[in-house]
Amino acid sequence: MGDFNMQPPRVEPILEGAGFTIAPTGPAYPVDKPRIQLDYIAVDGLKIRSADVIEITDVSDHRPIIAEVEPS
């Protein structure tokens, strides 16, 4: 997982090409009105049960993203 500082059209082919599944979280930047997706959680060998952007605004300039995973 990480802040790639790139939007989905650039990040998704890289992660998916490496065999990762990307959790569908959506925009988390900027913190006050998220409209850009720069942060990703990607897994290999796990199933993504849920993923979301958390509405906490006092931690960073990005909102946190979370995913619940399980063995595939």
C-alpha positions as CSV (number, residue, x, y, z in Angstrom):
1,M,0.0,0.0,0.0
2,G,1.2,3.5,-0.5
3,D,1.0,7.0,-1.8
4,F,2.2,6.6,-5.4
5,N,1.6,10.3,-6.3
6,M,0.1,9.0,-9.6
7,Q,-3.5,8.7,-10.7
8,P,-5.2,5.4,-11.7
9,P,-4.4,5.5,-15.4
10,R,-0.7,5.3,-14.6
11,V,-0.7,3.2,-11.4
12,E,-3.3,0.5,-12.3
13,P,-1.3,-1.0,-15.3
14,I,1.9,-1.1,-13.2
15,L,0.3,-2.9,-10.2
16,E,-2.0,-5.1,-12.3
17,G,0.8,-6.0,-14.6
18,A,2.8,-7.2,-11.6
19,G,-0.1,-9.5,-10.5
20,F,-1.7,-7.3,-7.8
21,T,-5.4,-6.7,-7.3
22,I,-6.1,-3.1,-6.4
23,A,-8.7,-2.4,-3.6
24,P,-11.4,0.0,-4.9
25,T,-11.1,2.9,-2.6
26,G,-11.5,6.1,-4.6
27,P,-10.2,9.6,-4.1
28,A,-8.5,10.5,-0.7
29,Y,-6.8,13.8,-1.7
30,P,-7.0,16.6,-0.8
31,V,-8.2,15.9,2.7
32,D,-10.9,18.6,2.8
33,K,-12.7,17.6,-0.4
34,P,-11.1,14.4,-1.9
35,R,-11.2,14.4,-5.7
36,I,-7.9,12.7,-6.7
37,Q,-6.8,9.1,-6.1
38,L,-3.1,8.9,-5.3
39,D,-3.2,6.2,-2.5
40,Y,-3.6,2.5,-3.2
41,I,-3.8,-0.8,-1.4
42,A,-2.9,-3.7,-3.6
43,V,-2.7,-7.4,-2.7
44,D,-1.4,-10.6,-4.1
45,G,-2.7,-13.9,-2.8
46,L,-5.5,-12.3,-0.8
47,K,-9.1,-11.6,-1.4
48,I,-10.3,-8.0,-0.8
49,R,-13.5,-8.1,1.3
50,S,-14.0,-4.4,1.6
51,A,-12.2,-1.1,1.0
52,D,-13.0,2.5,1.8
53,V,-11.7,6.0,2.4
54,I,-12.1,7.1,6.0
55,E,-13.5,10.6,6.8
56,I,-10.7,11.5,9.2
57,T,-9.3,14.9,8.3
58,D,-6.8,15.8,11.0
59,V,-4.0,13.2,10.3
60,S,-2.5,14.2,6.9
61,D,-3.2,16.1,3.7
62,H,-4.7,12.7,2.5
63,R,-7.6,10.8,4.1
64,P,-6.7,7.3,5.3
65,I,-7.7,4.3,3.2
66,I,-8.4,0.9,4.6
67,A,-9.1,-2.6,3.3
68,E,-10.3,-5.8,4.9
69,V,-8.7,-8.8,3.3
70,E,-8.8,-12.6,3.7
71,P,-6.9,-15.6,2.3
72,S,-8.0,-16.4,-1.2
